[in-house]
């Protein structure tokens, strides 16, 4: 039988039982729609986590000293004081994959402006910290390396600090504040960055030249950690290896000895967070797939009923020359039409539901082409798989028995 | 050229001896197994039906006449024996080849019409042609309309079976059986569900088709219907017990002409 006639026959028999066809399709529609919506939610949350992580800067490496130990008692991580400013210089000079590196010290400071005060973290870093962290200024300008060399008392403050010390929408550039009773001139205000992936307010901080904080506020000689950035994201592994080699040499450690520092990259953190949301996506998609499977069983059920009901029709067709293959194709095409049409409506419904979720619940939602294609392929595979058995049953009928069937 | 393959119709009688029968069966045996019991439906049947023949097969139920029809209609295969249809040895064919043979060489008419419901008369007639890939859509339409015209239903082409009377439905079925230019039309109790008048109408069509050269075999248990045919074969207990030429076949057209008066009397 020609394809055109087969399609016509299948469409006609589906049209004969509109309600039944629709209800059978509904199983597939709901299945596909839920797969699309669940994947969209899963993908959406994955992407929003990735976006939050990338606000930290995607090619950033953090270098911490190991824990110190005194008389066998080990202190907290990063408490070792072996890291010095010479390490920073060495990395700058000898690591080609590293674009920027800055020492970092962090202290708590009580900030005072007139009758307002606020307690926050004070970071001492090189100006290239802003490059590494993708920080921008909304007002004023950055301190310079010469500020660092002379330990000038200047600082850049975050939006939260501005709000608490100067009130909303104030521009404090040029004003003076006291940090732990030492007067600092505000030279710039950073752009609002919001919370990071762990709920920490990234705007609640003061950034000052490294030497200023190290010497004037903290009065220490070592550095607490370093922040570096690789020239590009793929170079992170290289950069990490280079830093490791340079620091081990600098600290007189042999190649087989354990390093006295730890290098952590954003990719590790991102990978962990992405994996978590990946598991969530798989879980949601699995549940949705089960409903798609149930829809497929619905098709099989209806096709079996249909074959029994139309035994006589099959007999008539066979008596005028339909081969088993023709009957098989006819029923298979019916099942395929149901599942494809159901798949199409399901995809549309799934997209609609995802948009509704995005708009009403304000959840991040991402619909990918892959998930749409996958649902389509999956639903037509279900049509063929579950349509096959009933179609085989129809094709295997004996023409005489089929004709006599009441 | 001896045809082994079923798919191709023989080149219209050129290679085949005109005397050679359309249907030829030798020692045909059919045994069914119903659980442990064997039912001998046919116990060695020999028969020949030639071109232009119009045969009625008579017999009580259980005599084997339906089994015989199913086998010569290629719907069933014999347990033993030989069957040649239009020179083709049917006994050795596969299911698909049998289907092709039914499609190209045989037309069926059933007692219960067996039309597809909710499908127009025209599309019902087109059905056998749909399973023949060589025929174009236009050809299909044209041949089907011609077949409907041959049974006098050209004006009913777009009616559905439930909009047609029993007689009209059977005529659609006849149109369907002849649309593929079969070598033989097989009719199983074609008048069984029809009243006297429509039975006559159907027989008139069969007689007309037979005069045009189509071989027709009908199964019936009504002797007066058999009287319209040229030859009567009687079955009993799986064997042919009698095969007689009908001396002077009744003419359905003439009898129809005399009918209306009677019909009116009945209606009063």
Interface residues (C-beta under 8 A of the other chain):
Chain A: X1 X2 X4 X5 X9 X12 X16 X312 X313 X315 X316 X317 X318 X319 X320 X321 X322 X323 X324 X325 X326 X399 X400 X403
Chain B: X70 X73 X75 X76 X95 X96 X99 X100 X102 X103 X104 X108 X110 X114 X115 X116 X118 X119 X127 X128 X130 X131 X132 X133 X137 X176 X180
